[in-house]
Amino acid sequence: MKELVFGHKNPDTDAIVAAKAYAFLQNALGNEVEAVALGTPNEETKFVLEHFEEPAPRVIEKATPEVEAVMLVDHNEEQQSVADIADVTVTHVVDHHRIANFATAAPLYYHAEPVGCTSTIIYGEFVQNNVEIPAKLAGLMLSAIVSDTLLFKSPTTTAKDEAAAKALAKIANVDLEAYGLEMLKAGTNLASKTEEELITADAKSFDMGGKTVRVDQVNTVDLDEVFAREAALRAAIEKQSATEGYDLFLLMVTNILDSNTRLLVVGEPKEMVEKAFEKELVADKVDLPGVVSRKKQIVPQLEAAFNA
């Protein structure tokens, strides 16, 4: 029986690539699996897909019209998944995030590791199952690792990520450093994006202390270029928060060249942000030197503040 595999809403490169890679692996193992997406690729992912001449996966809003069972990659939390996730059977999860708001009625295959990228875990499964990785797919998986680890600058990076990336680069015949920097810069072309697109492209919701906290990350090579649009960004965040019911919205603007982040904070309780990072907000903003990872340097600190 056919299953669908997909990453989280507002997919980043790893969410798209991990679905493609896991579908390839599952099909090689004799299962019928199709990779789909819960949103369209962002600029960085478009660059990756075009570079390796790979089509984007089709986008779905619901799974139940097509299948009874699904596989999840790069996420597990219900609010980040397909709209009707409660109405399908989850048979597999491969993820590198925290486990929250997740339960199943039946046993399942669950593979989680504290590494920088889901595609790193899937690379290990290819090796474990002795399934050869085609050059094109290796290039895609390499790209996902570069994206999630910011070319190994993120504190989420592990030795496994670096080893997998080097092995995949060899298969894909790619210069890891040169290609990685070119790819990351491709994702920072923000001038053509609307404020709505900027605050949505890489956003995830989290339940903290009974509040819905939304955290969006925008990568750039020039913080000032992004914050020149601060008033419009703030207005877009306030509108979206009112519509979607977000209590607190953090816009992470990360300079990928010097690994620093500036937060724009909209909503309440703002004091939780100050508590989490032990810094005072000035005009709803705060600079966080050395912070590049939502998963490791933003969300855990916020959760600790809410739960204290």
C-alpha positions in Angstrom: 0.0 0.0 0.0 1.4 3.4 -1.0 2.6 5.9 1.6 3.5 9.5 1.4 6.6 11.0 3.1 7.1 14.7 3.8 8.9 17.2 5.9 7.4 20.1 8.0 5.3 23.0 6.8 7.2 25.9 5.3 9.8 23.5 4.2 13.5 24.3 4.2 16.1 22.4 2.2 16.4 19.5 4.6 12.6 19.0 4.8 12.4 18.7 1.0 15.6 16.7 0.5 15.0 14.3 3.4 11.6 13.4 2.0 13.1 12.7 -1.4 16.0 10.7 0.0 13.9 8.7 2.4 11.4 7.9 -0.4 14.3 6.7 -2.6 15.6 4.5 0.2 12.2 3.1 1.1 11.4 2.3 -2.6 14.8 0.6 -2.9 13.8 -1.6 0.1 10.6 -2.7 -1.6 8.0 -0.2 -0.3 5.9 2.1 -2.4 6.6 5.6 -1.2 6.2 9.1 -2.8 8.0 12.2 -1.5 5.7 15.3 -1.3 5.9 18.6 0.4 3.8 20.8 2.7 4.8 24.0 0.9 6.8 25.3 -2.0 10.6 25.5 -1.9 12.3 28.6 -0.6 15.0 30.4 -2.7 17.9 28.3 -1.3 16.1 25.1 -2.0 15.1 26.3 -5.5 18.8 26.9 -6.1 19.7 23.4 -5.0 17.0 21.7 -7.1 18.0 23.6 -10.2 21.7 23.0 -9.6 21.1 19.2 -9.6 18.3 19.3 -12.1 15.8 17.8 -9.8 12.1 18.6 -9.9 10.4 20.0 -6.8 8.0 17.6 -5.1 4.3 18.2 -5.5 2.6 20.1 -2.6 -0.3 18.6 -0.6 -2.6 20.1 2.0 -4.1 16.8 3.2 -3.0 13.2 3.1 -6.2 11.4 3.6 -7.6 11.8 0.1 -4.7 9.7 -1.1 -3.3 7.4 1.6 -4.0 5.9 4.9 -0.4 5.9 6.2 2.5 8.4 6.1 6.1 8.8 7.0 7.5 12.0 8.6 11.0 13.4 8.1 12.6 16.4 9.8 9.6 16.9 12.2 7.3 15.2 14.6 5.2 17.9 16.2 1.6 17.9 15.1 1.3 21.6 14.5 4.2 21.5 12.1 2.8 18.6 10.1 0.0 18.0 7.5 -3.4 19.3 8.4 -5.0 15.9 8.8 -2.1 14.2 10.6 -4.5 12.9 13.3 -6.5 11.0 10.6 -3.6 8.9 9.2 -1.3 6.3 10.5 2.3 7.4 11.0 4.5 4.4 10.3 8.0 6.0 10.2 9.6 9.1 11.7 13.2 10.2 11.0 14.1 13.4 12.8 16.7 15.4 14.6 14.5 17.7 16.7 12.9 17.5 20.1 9.9 15.2 20.5 6.7 17.0 21.5 3.0 16.9 20.8 3.4 13.5 19.3 1.6 10.2 19.9 0.5 7.2 17.9 -2.0 4.5 18.5 0.2 1.8 16.9 3.9 1.0 17.1 6.1 2.6 14.5 9.7 3.0 13.3 11.2 6.1 15.0 14.8 7.1 14.3 15.9 10.3 16.1 19.5 11.5 16.6 20.9 14.7 18.0 22.7 15.7 14.8 22.6 18.8 12.7 20.5 17.5 9.8 17.9 14.8 9.1 19.7 13.9 5.9 22.7 12.9 7.9 20.6 10.3 9.7 19.2 9.1 6.3 22.7 8.8 4.9 23.4 6.4 7.8 20.4 4.4 6.8 21.6 4.1 3.2 24.9 2.8 4.5 23.3 0.5 7.0 21.0 -1.0 4.3 23.8 -1.2 1.7 21.8 1.0 -0.7 23.9 3.0 -3.2 23.3 6.7 -3.3 23.1 8.2 -6.9 25.3 11.2 -7.5 22.3 13.6 -7.9 20.7 12.5 -4.7 24.1 12.7 -2.9 24.3 16.4 -4.1 20.8 17.1 -2.7 21.6 15.4 0.6 24.9 17.3 0.9 23.0 20.5 0.3 20.6 19.8 3.1 23.5 19.2 5.5 25.2 22.4 4.5 21.9 24.3 4.9 21.1 23.0 8.4 24.6 23.3 9.7 25.4 26.6 7.9 28.4 25.0 6.4 29.4 23.5 9.8 29.3 26.8 11.6 26.1 26.0 13.6 26.5 24.5 17.1 24.2 21.7 16.1 26.9 20.4 13.8 28.4 17.0 14.8 31.2 14.8 13.5 28.5 12.7 11.8 27.3 15.6 9.8 30.8 16.5 8.6 31.6 12.9 7.7 28.4 12.4 5.9 28.8 15.7 4.0 32.3 14.8 2.9 31.3 11.3 1.7 28.3 12.8 -0.2 30.4 15.5 -1.8 32.7 12.8 -3.1 29.8 10.8 -4.6 28.4 14.0 -6.1 31.8 15.2 -7.3 31.2 18.6 -5.6 33.7 21.0 -4.1 32.1 21.2 -0.6 33.3 24.6 0.5 32.9 26.4 -2.8 29.5 25.0 -3.5 28.3 25.3 0.1 29.0 29.0 0.3 27.4 29.6 -3.2 24.3 27.7 -2.0 24.0 29.6 1.3 24.3 33.0 -0.5 21.6 32.0 -2.9 19.2 31.8 0.0 20.0 35.3 1.1 18.6 37.1 -1.9 15.8 38.8 -0.1 15.1 42.0 -2.1 12.4 40.4 -4.2 10.5 38.9 -1.3 7.5 40.5 0.4 7.4 40.9 4.1 4.8 38.2 4.3 7.1 35.8 2.5 10.0 36.7 4.8 8.1 36.0 8.0 6.7 32.8 6.7 9.4 31.1 4.7 11.2 29.3 7.6 8.8 29.7 10.5 7.8 27.1 13.1 5.2 27.2 15.9 5.9 25.9 19.4 3.6 25.5 22.4 5.2 27.1 25.5 3.5 27.7 28.8 0.1 27.7 27.2 1.2 30.3 24.6 1.8 29.8 20.9 5.3 30.9 20.1 6.2 31.4 16.4 9.9 31.5 15.5 11.0 32.5 11.9 14.5 32.6 10.7 15.8 34.7 7.8 19.4 34.3 6.6 21.3 37.3 5.2 24.7 38.7 4.6 23.5 42.2 5.7 21.4 42.7 8.8 20.9 46.4 8.1 19.3 45.5 4.7 16.7 43.5 6.4 16.0 45.9 9.3 15.6 48.8 6.8 12.2 47.1 6.4 11.5 46.8 10.1 8.2 48.7 10.1 6.8 46.7 7.3 8.0 43.4 8.8 6.5 44.4 12.2 3.1 45.2 10.5 3.2 41.8 8.6 3.9 39.9 11.9 1.1 41.7 13.8 -1.3 40.9 11.0 -0.3 37.3 10.7 -0.3 36.8 14.5 -3.8 38.2 14.8 -5.0 35.9 12.0 -3.3 32.7 13.2 -3.4 33.2 16.9 0.3 33.6 17.6 1.0 35.1 21.1 4.7 35.7 20.7 6.6 36.0 17.4 10.4 36.0 17.1 12.0 37.0 13.9 15.5 35.7 13.8 17.7 37.5 11.3 20.9 35.7 11.0 24.1 36.9 9.3 25.6 33.7 7.9 29.0 35.3 7.3 29.7 36.3 11.0 27.2 33.9 12.7 25.3 36.5 14.6 21.5 37.0 15.0 19.3 40.0 15.7 15.9 39.2 17.1 12.8 41.3 16.4 10.2 40.4 19.0 6.4 41.1 18.5 3.7 40.1 20.9 3.7 39.0 24.5 5.1 38.0 26.9 8.2 39.8 25.8 9.7 39.4 29.2 10.2 35.7 28.5 12.6 36.6 25.7 14.6 38.9 28.1 14.6 36.1 30.7 15.7 33.5 28.2 18.7 35.4 26.9 19.4 37.5 30.0 19.4 40.6 27.8 17.1 43.7 27.7 15.1 44.3 24.6 15.7 47.7 23.1 12.8 48.8 20.8 11.7 45.1 20.7 15.1 44.0 19.4 18.2 42.3 20.8 21.5 41.2 19.3 22.6 37.6 20.0 26.3 37.2 19.0 27.2 33.6 18.0 23.6 32.5 17.8 22.6 30.8 14.5 20.5 27.8 15.5 16.7 28.0 16.3 16.7 24.4 17.5 19.7 24.7 19.9 20.1 28.3 20.8 16.6 29.8 20.7 13.9 27.3 21.5 15.4 25.5 24.5 16.2 28.8 26.1 12.7 30.1 25.6 11.2 26.8 26.9 13.4 27.1 30.0 12.2 30.6 30.6 8.5 29.7 30.2 8.9 26.7 32.5 10.9 28.3 35.3 
